[in-house]
Amino acid sequence: MSAPADTTDTSAGSGSLFNRLYTGTGAFRIVQQRRSYYVLTGVIVAICLASILFRGFTFGIDFTGGTKLTMPAGNADQDRVSSVIEESIGEEPQTVQVVGAGDARIVEAETQFLSTEQIRDAKVALFEEFQPVAANGEVSIEAIGDSARSESWGGQVTEQAIIALIVFIAIVFGYMAFRFEWRMSVAGIVALFFDVITTAGVYSLIGFEVSPATVIGLLTVLGFSLYDTVIVFDKVSENTRGIKHSTERTYAEEANLGVNQTLMRSIHTTVIGILPLLALVVIAVWILGVGTLMDLAIVQVVGIITGTFSSIFLATPLLVTLKNREPDTKRQAARVAARREKLGAAA
């Protein structure tokens, strides 16, 4: 006797989109269409990996090393500062940005490592062009500062982040295996890896600058993704408790119902999570001009979106694929098929 196909009650699909979202009746056949989502996930991962391998990342000065020049912004703008520095040292600065607000606005220019002579030439050119005012209120070349950053600092940050990621994944796997089962742990960890690869791939594709704040934000995002996945798994676990003795629904159908029942919550959580981050981007760019805040906000916006996608369209479908390999799950699905066949014959 063959196992039934992953089907749900077609009556659950009636009503408007919002009605189906809020009622969570299982109308969205997410688990049943898991092969399509596997293909979509594979394409996304392939594009991201290709970009990471062939295009690489745009690393900030903390990872590449270099020299940073700073001065009060005054009437200076980014394009003029970039042109003055390029003319004085013979190369274009990597980044030039105006940060801060009001009288506290400053210009930050990051370049490759400069020699003492190059730093002096750049300062003289900037002073002659913009006449910056020092802290004592006088126009002085001393208002222009410089600092060097070794690339080893960024390497240390990366090393510590990788160690933290490994420890985090180990703890997550152990907790989910203890709280639920090892198959949920595997599905959850795969979803986490998808989030990391996708977020990194977006940074590579678009060319966002990678800074220490980006690394910190990525680790924060993994916590959000795990939270959303655990919420879905908890509902799936509740729905499938004692399912071995049931002939009403298959494991796949109950899992799909669990995803539908938490779908609106996932959407609400994502929207509520993204709104303050978008506000942070606006404040960081247009009001405060703090680049670190923007780096932190952008990586979290990207990560939250990918985390929501993976918790809905990857984690639970993958769990069902693993569970359907179990003999008990196959036998239970066969009993459901036999019951439905009997009811169909009687009808």
Protein Blocks (a to p, Z undefined) as FASTA:
>chain_A
ZZddddddfklmgccfklmmmnonopacfklmmmmmmmmmmmmmmmmmmmmmmnopaddf
klnopadddddfklacfklmmmmmmmmnopacfbdcdedehjlbccddddddddfklmmm
mmmmmmmmnopadfkopacfklpccddddfklmmmmmmmmmmmmmmmmmmmmmmmmmmmm
mklmmmmmmmmmmmmmmmmmmmmmnopacdfklmmmmmmmmmmmmmmmmmmmmmmmmmmg
oklmpckbcfklmmmmmmmmmmmmmmmmmmmmmmmmmmmmmmmmmmnopaklmmmmmmmm
mmmmmmmmmmmmmmmmmmmmmmmmpmklmmmmmmmmmmmmmmmmmZZ
